[in-house]
Amino acid sequence: MDILKEASKYQDFLIKERRYLHQHPELSGLEFNTVKHVKEFLDSIHAYYEEVPDGGILVFFKGKNPGKTVLLRADMDALPIPESNCNSAGPKECVSLNDGVSHACGHDAHTAMLMAVAKILSENSCDFNGTIILMFERGEENTENILKIFRYTETHNIHIDSAFAVHCYNTIDTGVIAVNPSNVSAGSFTFDLFIHGHAGHGSRPDLANSPIECFVDVYTALSAIRLRKISPFSPLTFSLGCVQAGAASNAIPDDLEFKGTARFYGFESGKAFKENMIEILDNICPLYNCSYDGYMGGINRATINNPECVILAKKTIGDVIGSDKITEIEPSMGAETMSRALLKWPGCYVRLGTRNLAKGSDTRPHTAEFDIDEDALKYGVAAHLAYAFAFLNSEIDTSKYAYKGSFADMAIEEGANQKRIDYFLGKTDELVLLST
């Protein structure tokens, strides 16, 4: 099969599907019509699939002979961002019809590309050994519905050897694909905490316990963790997205809320930040006669490519789209749900260039002006197919790299809450889907 030629045949299909999905975006965990649309498409091509309740869809394509299994992933959810009618060059080809919600990150393109992959696999003889699984994932942006899929693969004994995903990236030109040798996206630790003091009047601060003054010392100490406790050779960032307290200039409030994240590549660095944060709060709050409580998430993993799979991806995708279109880019400090998938099923997460200055597809993701160059879609389809076929026909043994424990073990190691651990252990079917 001439993979790029085959992918190019479906350009009209790709554009039609991407624009439909773009016009009908749905938020994380609420992708009901999107799931319905994808299932109706899969029914139309007679593909075998299993819907994971609240998790997404797994589609199975069996090769002519037994062999390894590779998983290809697309995320389906959108963002709570009102969309602009224009990108950086002028009016967009299509915009969201759902007020206040838009595909400002390219997930519409990811889903359309994987639908095209399904169409190609269904219309061509399965001239490969092993199994290709397509994963249409819900809730990547916020609610981590992929945890439902993780448990489903364990309870249904679905063995996966490698995972692969493509993400649109508008800082590299259309059709260029970035395959990083290791680090791709950072891990994260999220918190939403309250400091409780005792209210009073501004004229007598000595009679109050100010949570604001307490927070100032806490924040200073948190900002110093990066220098005092983390190796300078291990990247880590810390930021606050919200600080709220009080309403009047002459009144000391009872409470203060602050929330934010730390981002990192070294798992131990993330753990060190969380442990030091707890120590800081435990020691500083009593000095101000204050207390604290709230939410602290687990330590989410960084997204890291497997070295053998990187070599394979660079060569095989380069052979299909041109070796001059393969590059590397600076790792991102954003987080990605593919992180645990790649830890369990070693593989590759690559960036697909969608930047075209003339078409205005050069604005940052998660902004109202975000747009993509649809000419890039065929390259994304080709990358999926090239990696899948090459991996299944390769001698790569990923078992020596794969995380040896269960997803419950992983959750325990990450310091996840007990409800999540119990979910993976099968003690409960209830899972609060919150970003951590």
C-alpha positions as CSV (number, residue, x, y, z in Angstrom):
1,M,0.0,0.0,0.0
2,D,1.3,3.5,-0.9
3,I,0.2,4.9,2.5
4,L,0.4,8.6,1.7
5,K,-1.4,8.1,-1.6
6,E,-4.1,6.1,0.1
7,A,-4.5,8.7,2.9
8,S,-4.7,11.5,0.3
9,K,-7.7,9.8,-1.4
10,Y,-9.7,10.5,1.8
11,Q,-9.0,14.3,1.9
12,D,-12.6,15.2,1.2
13,F,-13.8,12.8,3.9
14,L,-11.3,14.2,6.4
15,I,-12.4,17.8,5.7
16,K,-16.1,16.9,5.9
17,E,-15.7,15.0,9.2
18,R,-13.4,17.5,10.8
19,R,-15.8,20.4,10.0
20,Y,-18.8,18.5,11.3
21,L,-17.0,17.8,14.5
22,H,-15.7,21.4,14.7
23,Q,-19.2,22.8,14.3
24,H,-20.6,20.5,17.0
25,P,-18.1,20.5,19.9
26,E,-18.8,19.0,23.3
27,L,-17.1,19.4,26.6
28,S,-15.1,16.8,28.5
29,G,-17.3,13.9,29.6
30,L,-20.3,15.3,27.7
31,E,-19.4,14.0,24.2
32,F,-22.6,12.2,23.8
33,N,-23.5,13.3,20.2
34,T,-19.8,12.9,19.2
35,V,-19.8,9.3,20.4
36,K,-23.1,8.7,18.6
37,H,-21.7,10.2,15.4
38,V,-18.5,8.1,15.5
39,K,-20.5,4.9,16.3
40,E,-22.9,5.5,13.4
41,F,-19.9,5.9,11.1
42,L,-18.3,2.7,12.5
43,D,-21.6,0.9,11.9
44,S,-21.7,2.1,8.3
45,I,-18.3,0.5,7.6
46,H,-19.1,-2.6,9.5
47,A,-16.2,-2.2,12.0
48,Y,-16.2,-4.2,15.2
49,Y,-16.1,-1.9,18.3
50,E,-16.8,-1.9,22.0
51,E,-18.1,1.2,23.8
52,V,-16.5,1.7,27.2
53,P,-19.2,3.5,29.3
54,D,-18.0,7.1,30.0
55,G,-14.6,6.2,28.6
56,G,-14.9,6.1,24.8
57,I,-14.8,3.6,22.0
58,L,-12.3,0.8,21.2
59,V,-12.3,-0.4,17.5
60,F,-10.7,-3.7,16.6
61,F,-9.1,-4.6,13.3
62,K,-7.6,-8.1,13.2
63,G,-4.7,-8.9,10.8
64,K,-4.4,-12.1,8.7
65,N,-2.3,-13.8,11.3
66,P,-1.9,-13.5,15.1
67,G,0.8,-11.1,16.4
68,K,1.4,-8.0,18.5
69,T,-1.2,-5.3,19.2
70,V,-0.8,-1.6,18.6
71,L,-3.3,1.0,19.8
72,L,-3.9,4.3,17.9
73,R,-5.6,7.1,19.9
74,A,-7.7,10.2,19.2
75,D,-9.3,12.4,21.8
76,M,-12.8,13.8,21.1
77,D,-13.6,16.6,23.6
78,A,-13.6,20.3,23.2
79,L,-13.0,23.3,25.5
80,P,-15.1,25.9,27.3
81,I,-13.8,28.7,25.0
82,P,-16.0,31.0,22.9
83,E,-14.7,30.8,19.3
84,S,-13.7,33.8,17.2
85,N,-15.0,33.8,13.6
86,C,-11.5,34.8,12.5
87,N,-8.1,33.3,12.7
88,S,-4.9,35.3,12.3
89,A,-5.4,35.8,8.6
90,G,-9.2,36.3,8.3
91,P,-12.5,34.4,8.4
92,K,-12.4,30.7,9.3
93,E,-13.7,28.0,7.1
94,C,-16.1,26.9,9.9
95,V,-16.8,27.8,13.5
96,S,-18.5,26.3,16.4
97,L,-22.3,26.3,16.5
98,N,-22.3,25.6,20.3
99,D,-22.0,28.9,22.1
100,G,-19.1,29.0,24.5
101,V,-17.6,25.7,23.4
102,S,-15.0,25.1,20.7
103,H,-12.4,22.7,19.4
104,A,-9.5,25.1,20.3
105,C,-6.9,22.3,20.5
106,G,-7.4,20.2,17.4
107,H,-9.3,17.2,18.8
108,D,-11.8,17.5,16.0
109,A,-8.9,16.8,13.6
110,H,-7.6,13.9,15.7
111,T,-11.0,12.2,15.6
112,A,-11.5,12.8,11.9
113,M,-8.0,11.4,11.2
114,L,-8.7,8.2,13.2
115,M,-12.1,7.8,11.4
116,A,-10.2,7.9,8.1
117,V,-7.8,5.3,9.4
118,A,-10.8,3.1,10.3
119,K,-12.2,3.7,6.8
120,I,-8.9,2.7,5.1
121,L,-8.5,-0.4,7.3
122,S,-12.0,-1.5,6.5
123,E,-11.7,-1.0,2.8
124,N,-8.4,-2.7,2.3
125,S,-7.4,-6.3,3.0
126,C,-5.8,-6.5,6.4
127,D,-2.4,-7.3,5.1
128,F,-0.6,-7.3,8.4
129,N,-0.1,-9.6,11.4
130,G,-1.5,-8.8,14.7
131,T,-4.2,-6.4,15.8
132,I,-4.8,-2.6,15.4
133,I,-7.0,-1.0,18.1
134,L,-8.4,2.5,17.6
135,M,-9.2,4.3,20.8
136,F,-11.6,7.3,20.6
137,E,-11.0,8.9,24.0
138,R,-13.4,11.0,26.0
139,G,-12.5,13.7,28.5
140,E,-8.8,14.3,27.7
141,E,-8.9,18.0,28.4
142,N,-10.3,17.8,31.9
143,T,-12.0,14.8,33.3
144,E,-9.6,11.9,32.6
145,N,-12.2,9.5,31.2
146,I,-9.3,7.4,29.9
147,L,-9.1,5.8,33.4
148,K,-12.3,4.0,32.5
149,I,-10.6,2.6,29.4
150,F,-7.5,1.6,31.4
151,R,-9.7,-0.5,33.7
152,Y,-11.6,-1.9,30.8
153,T,-8.5,-3.2,29.2
154,E,-7.5,-5.0,32.4
155,T,-10.9,-6.5,33.2
156,H,-11.4,-7.6,29.5
157,N,-7.8,-9.0,29.2
158,I,-7.0,-6.7,26.3
159,H,-3.3,-7.0,25.8
160,I,-1.6,-4.0,24.1
161,D,2.1,-3.9,23.1
162,S,2.4,-0.3,21.9
163,A,0.4,3.0,21.8
164,F,0.7,5.8,19.3
165,A,-1.0,9.2,19.0
166,V,-0.8,12.3,16.8
167,H,-1.5,15.8,18.1
168,C,-1.9,18.9,16.0
169,Y,0.8,21.5,16.6
170,N,0.7,25.0,15.0
171,T,4.3,26.1,15.8
172,I,5.6,23.8,13.0
173,D,4.7,23.9,9.3
174,T,1.9,21.9,7.7
175,G,2.8,18.3,7.1
176,V,6.0,18.3,9.3
177,I,5.9,15.7,12.0
178,A,7.9,16.1,15.2
179,V,9.1,12.8,16.8
180,N,10.9,13.6,20.0
181,P,13.5,11.1,21.2
182,S,12.2,11.1,24.8
183,N,10.4,13.9,26.6
184,V,7.2,15.2,24.9
185,S,4.7,16.6,27.5
186,A,5.2,17.2,31.2
187,G,3.7,15.5,34.2
188,S,1.5,17.6,36.6
189,F,0.4,18.0,40.2
190,T,-2.8,20.0,40.7
191,F,-4.1,21.5,44.0
192,D,-7.1,23.6,45.2
193,L,-6.5,24.5,48.9
194,F,-8.1,26.7,51.6
195,I,-6.3,28.4,54.4
196,H,-8.6,29.1,57.4
197,G,-8.0,31.9,59.8
198,H,-10.1,34.2,62.0
199,A,-11.8,37.3,60.6
200,G,-11.3,40.7,62.1
201,H,-11.3,44.5,61.4
202,G,-8.5,46.1,59.7
203,S,-8.0,48.5,62.6
204,R,-7.1,45.6,64.9
205,P,-5.2,43.0,63.0
206,D,-3.8,41.8,66.3
207,L,-7.2,40.4,67.2
208,A,-7.5,38.4,63.9
209,N,-5.6,35.5,62.3
210,S,-5.1,36.6,58.8
211,P,-5.1,33.8,56.1
212,I,-3.7,36.3,53.7
213,E,-0.6,36.9,55.8
214,C,-0.2,33.2,56.2
215,F,-0.5,32.6,52.5
216,V,2.2,35.2,51.7
217,D,4.7,33.1,53.7
218,V,3.4,29.9,52.2
219,Y,3.7,31.2,48.7
220,T,7.2,32.4,49.3
221,A,8.2,29.0,50.6
222,L,6.5,27.2,47.7
223,S,8.3,29.4,45.2
224,A,11.6,28.4,46.7
225,I,11.0,24.6,46.4
226,R,12.3,24.7,42.8
227,L,15.7,26.0,44.0
228,R,16.0,24.2,47.4
229,K,14.6,20.7,46.7
230,I,14.7,20.0,43.0
231,S,17.8,19.2,40.9
232,P,18.7,22.0,38.5
233,F,18.9,19.3,35.8
234,S,15.3,18.3,36.3
235,P,12.8,20.9,34.8
236,L,9.9,21.9,37.1
237,T,7.6,24.9,37.0
238,F,5.1,26.1,39.6
239,S,2.2,28.5,39.1
240,L,-1.0,29.7,40.7
241,G,-4.1,30.3,38.6
242,C,-6.4,31.5,41.4
243,V,-6.0,33.3,44.7
244,Q,-9.3,34.6,46.4
245,A,-9.9,36.1,49.8
246,G,-12.0,38.9,51.2
247,A,-14.1,41.6,49.7
248,A,-13.4,44.8,51.7
249,S,-10.3,46.9,52.2
250,N,-10.9,47.2,56.0
251,A,-11.9,43.6,56.8
252,I,-9.6,40.6,57.4
253,P,-11.3,37.5,55.9
254,D,-11.8,34.1,57.5
255,D,-10.6,32.1,54.5
256,L,-8.3,32.2,51.5
257,E,-8.4,29.9,48.5
258,F,-5.5,29.3,46.2
259,K,-5.1,26.8,43.4
260,G,-2.5,26.0,40.8
261,T,-0.2,23.3,39.3
262,A,3.4,22.1,39.2
263,R,4.7,20.7,36.0
264,F,7.8,18.5,35.7
265,Y,9.4,15.6,33.8
266,G,11.0,13.7,36.6
267,F,8.4,11.7,38.5
268,E,10.5,12.0,41.7
269,S,10.6,15.8,41.2
270,G,6.8,15.9,41.2
271,K,6.7,13.8,44.4
272,A,9.3,16.0,46.1
273,F,7.2,19.1,45.3
274,K,4.0,17.7,46.8
275,E,5.8,16.4,49.9
276,N,7.5,19.7,50.5
277,M,4.2,21.5,49.9
278,I,2.6,19.5,52.7
279,E,5.5,20.1,55.0
280,I,5.4,23.9,54.3
281,L,1.6,24.1,55.0
282,D,2.0,21.9,58.1
283,N,4.7,24.2,59.6
284,I,3.6,27.7,58.5
285,C,-0.1,27.6,59.1
286,P,0.2,26.9,62.9
287,L,2.6,29.9,63.1
288,Y,-0.3,32.1,62.1
289,N,-2.9,30.2,64.1
290,C,-4.4,29.0,60.8
291,S,-5.3,25.6,59.3
292,Y,-5.7,24.3,55.8
293,D,-7.6,21.7,53.8
294,G,-8.7,21.1,50.3
295,Y,-7.8,19.0,47.3
296,M,-4.4,17.7,46.3
297,G,-4.2,15.4,43.3
298,G,-1.8,12.6,42.6
299,I,1.4,12.9,40.6
300,N,0.5,12.6,37.0
301,R,3.2,11.2,34.8
302,A,5.2,12.9,32.0
303,T,4.6,11.8,28.4
304,I,7.8,10.1,27.3
305,N,8.5,8.3,24.1
306,N,10.1,4.9,24.0
307,P,13.6,5.0,22.3
308,E,13.2,2.0,20.1
309,C,9.7,3.1,19.0
310,V,11.1,6.6,18.2
311,I,13.7,5.1,15.8
312,L,11.0,3.1,14.2
313,A,8.6,6.0,13.9
314,K,11.2,8.4,12.4
315,K,12.2,5.9,9.8
316,T,8.9,4.5,8.8
317,I,6.9,7.8,8.8
318,G,9.9,9.5,7.1
319,D,9.8,6.8,4.4
320,V,6.1,7.6,3.8
321,I,5.9,11.4,4.0
322,G,9.6,12.3,3.3
323,S,12.5,12.3,5.7
324,D,12.8,16.0,5.3
325,K,9.4,16.3,7.1
326,I,10.6,14.6,10.3
327,T,11.9,16.9,13.0
328,E,12.2,17.3,16.8
329,I,10.9,20.2,18.9
330,E,11.2,21.6,22.4
331,P,9.3,19.5,24.9
332,S,6.0,21.0,26.2
333,M,5.3,21.7,29.9
334,G,1.6,20.9,29.2
335,A,0.2,17.6,30.5
336,E,-1.3,14.8,28.4
337,T,-3.4,11.7,29.3
338,M,-1.3,9.6,26.9
339,S,1.4,9.7,29.6
340,R,0.1,6.6,31.5
341,A,-0.7,4.8,28.2
342,L,2.9,5.1,27.0
343,L,4.2,4.0,30.4
344,K,2.0,0.9,30.2
345,W,2.2,0.4,26.4
346,P,5.5,1.9,25.3
347,G,5.3,3.8,22.0
348,C,5.2,7.3,20.5
349,Y,3.3,10.6,20.8
350,V,4.1,12.8,17.9
351,R,3.2,16.4,16.8
352,L,1.6,17.1,13.5
353,G,2.5,20.5,12.0
354,T,-0.6,22.5,11.0
355,R,0.9,26.0,10.7
356,N,0.1,27.9,7.5
357,L,0.6,31.7,7.8
358,A,-1.4,32.4,4.7
359,K,-4.4,30.5,6.1
360,G,-4.0,31.9,9.6
361,S,-3.4,28.6,11.4
362,D,-0.5,29.9,13.5
363,T,-2.3,31.0,16.7
364,R,-1.7,29.2,20.0
365,P,-4.1,26.4,21.1
366,H,-6.7,27.1,23.8
367,T,-7.4,30.5,22.3
368,A,-10.5,31.8,20.4
369,E,-8.5,32.3,17.2
370,F,-7.1,28.8,17.0
371,D,-7.4,27.1,13.7
372,I,-5.6,24.3,11.7
373,D,-4.6,23.9,8.1
374,E,-6.7,21.0,6.9
375,D,-4.0,20.0,4.3
376,A,-2.1,18.5,7.2
377,L,-4.8,15.9,7.9
378,K,-3.6,13.3,5.3
379,Y,-0.1,13.4,6.8
380,G,-1.6,12.6,10.2
381,V,-3.5,9.6,8.8
382,A,-0.4,8.4,7.0
383,A,1.6,8.6,10.3
384,H,-0.9,6.5,12.1
385,L,-0.9,3.8,9.5
386,A,2.9,3.9,8.9
387,Y,3.6,3.4,12.6
388,A,1.0,0.7,13.1
389,F,2.1,-1.5,10.2
390,A,5.8,-1.0,10.9
391,F,5.5,-1.8,14.6
392,L,3.4,-5.0,14.0
393,N,6.0,-6.2,11.4
394,S,9.0,-5.2,13.6
395,E,10.9,-7.3,16.1
396,I,10.6,-4.7,18.8
397,D,9.8,-6.2,22.2
398,T,8.2,-3.5,24.4
399,S,7.7,-5.8,27.4
400,K,11.1,-5.0,28.7
401,Y,10.1,-1.3,28.9
402,A,6.5,-1.6,30.0
403,Y,5.3,-0.7,33.5
404,K,5.2,-4.1,35.3
405,G,2.4,-3.4,37.7
406,S,-1.4,-2.9,37.3
407,F,-3.1,0.4,36.9
408,A,-4.0,0.1,40.6
409,D,-0.3,-0.1,41.4
410,M,0.3,2.9,39.2
411,A,-2.4,4.9,41.1
412,I,-0.9,3.9,44.5
413,E,2.6,5.0,43.3
414,E,1.2,8.3,42.1
415,G,-0.4,9.1,45.5
416,A,-3.9,9.0,44.0
417,N,-7.0,9.3,46.2
418,Q,-8.4,6.0,47.7
419,K,-11.5,6.1,45.6
420,R,-9.4,5.9,42.4
421,I,-7.3,3.1,43.8
422,D,-10.4,1.2,44.8
423,Y,-11.8,1.7,41.3
424,F,-8.8,0.0,39.7
425,L,-8.9,-2.7,42.4
426,G,-12.6,-3.4,41.4
427,K,-13.9,-2.5,44.9
428,T,-16.1,0.2,43.5
429,D,-17.5,1.1,40.1
430,E,-17.8,4.8,41.1
431,L,-15.0,7.0,39.8
432,V,-15.1,10.8,40.3
433,L,-13.7,12.1,37.0
434,L,-11.6,15.1,37.9
435,S,-8.5,16.5,36.4
436,T,-5.5,15.8,38.6
